[in-house]
Amino acid sequence: MTDLISTVIAKYNYWIYITLMMIGLYAMIAKNNLVKKIVGMNIFQTAIILFYVSIGVKKGATIPILEHGHGPDAHHVVHAVDYINPLPHVLMLTAIVVGVATLGVALALAIRIYNNYNTLEEDEILAQIREK
Amino acid sequence: MIWPIDLAILTLVVVAAIGALMVKDLLGASVLFGAYSFMMCLLWSIMGAVDVAFTEASVGAGVSTVFFVAAVFRTSRRTRD
């Protein structure tokens, strides 16, 4: 039992990431307002990006910028253990930009829906569609 | 990574996320979402991902919040949940 508890506490960050993901998923499924659904989608996206960035972290490493790369005493021996892994950062940089693009499209669609139905609530929109 | 700061900001992130989803006003939700994005940006600078952090600060917190406020301005602030 103490073994299990120590495992859970040692990996506390992963538990919080999963909690954030589930908050976003709950908002996407259960919220009635379209803007709230879009906020939930963004929370889900950033939680996944946070998970990926946290994979690249190393203990005792510094940010991925080469030390001693310039000047008269420049030498190019690179120890990978001294630097945080930059590959997830580069991939997630693209994911952030794509996330903002999807946010813009989603909000544009929400504005069009509001202009047509004069409401942002999902059940009112569905009731108006059924009436027609 | 310094774990007390990491844990404190992670709790703030979860609180901001729940607040953005629970508040009964869409303008308040967009402002709380901006706060959430800034907390996320702090978290990434703690993890050493400085490039991701400043992209999130400009694009995620800045442009997303502007989009949300513009969308709320063009529609309505009313929400039932």
Interface residues (C-beta under 8 A of the other chain):
Chain A: Y12 N13 I16 T19 L20 I23 G24 A27 K31 N32 N33 V35 K36 V39 G40 N42 I43 T46 I49 L50 V53 S54 G56 V57 K59 A61 T62 I63 P64 I84 P88 H89 V90 M92 L93 I96 V97 G99 V100 L103 G104 L107 A110 I111 Y114 T119 L120 E121
Chain B: M1 D6 L7 L10 T11 V13 V14 A17 I18 A20 L21 L26 A29 S30 F33 Y36 S37 M40 L43 W44 M47 G48 A49 V50 D51 V52 T55 E56 V59 G60 V63 S64 F67 F68 A70 A71 V72 R74 T75 S76 R78 T79 R80 D81
